[in-house]
């Protein structure tokens, strides 16, 4: 193929959309990913004659890598997307139907993040079709278990050194094609209140642990860190995501536990937040005697507590500037910079010293929903964005 043609001449919009549909139709629910997606990757890269690396994990699942160009040395970049999706039990649409209507594709993973995966695959295919080799190397990686903390995916590939030595990482997580310069941080922990049981008919003789927890939650929502704002990441969020307590009928509950997930911006590191939280608990214990303390979450809910700061690169970083140029080239529009509200491999890599950005089709607002969908016209734009970046690597 002639390298004088524009790289976009080798991207077929209908093919990118079809690849997205193909991937959506392959069930890959977290912990039950199987080999369906990996089998698809294998055929794709065999046809392109790009070498692959498979790293098996439990239950016939594996993390997948394919390397175009150099596999060592400088100038290598990773384009990443996870294989797994959330479960489908509450969905109101066919989770694997990949139905297209009103400019949207519906299905589990359509947004998070099989549209992004399709974009990377087709961008690499365009590079091969155009006869363009990277100056360094381009690695495609696709991990498992991302939707459950990455124990078998992100943690394995990081701890095994499989992502060492790269100059940068591009994550295809949904961002509405905005350029996310990093991830929010977060705290995932739990609190418990202890009370005193009594018969409901003599409730005044007991101490209601649920009432005390309700008071704590109300005061927590007034903490100063929740009012701070960042131009790219916005304000912190807080989600009291699980609550349990109570003994049996007609009894005052003597125990209540709540699990919390709060996402943090650069100005509010975990140590600052927990200092405010501990001060609140001390004050309420001292003044109201509610007997609240931090504790472990149920193991069936989340494996470990977590405290992580926001991970980001400066908006003027070279990778950001290159991404802005690629978005302009791919869409004709100026790239918008923002921060990713969730956690991704990009944040892990930034914390390890590897510059990373997140940019993919779809909005995080549609991820994990009962009728998950992605805008069709964003998927080929994503493929062009990735191809434009690869073309300069």
Beta strands, then each sheet from edge to edge (+ up, - down):
strand 1: 51-57
strand 2: 61-69
strand 3: 76-80
strand 4: 100-101
strand 5: 104-106
strand 6: 137-142
strand 7: 168-171
strand 8: 179-183
strand 9: 185-194
strand 10: 229-230
strand 11: 234-235
strand 12: 237-245
strand 13: 255-264
strand 14: 292-295
strand 15: 306-308
strand 16: 311-312
strand 17: 337-340
strand 18: 356-358
strand 19: 373-375
sheet 1: 1+ 2- 6+ 3+ 7+ 18+
sheet 2: 4+ 5- 19+
sheet 3: 16+ 8- 17-
sheet 4: 12+ 13- 9+ 14-
sheet 5: 12+ 13- 9+ 15-
sheet 6: 10+ 11-
end
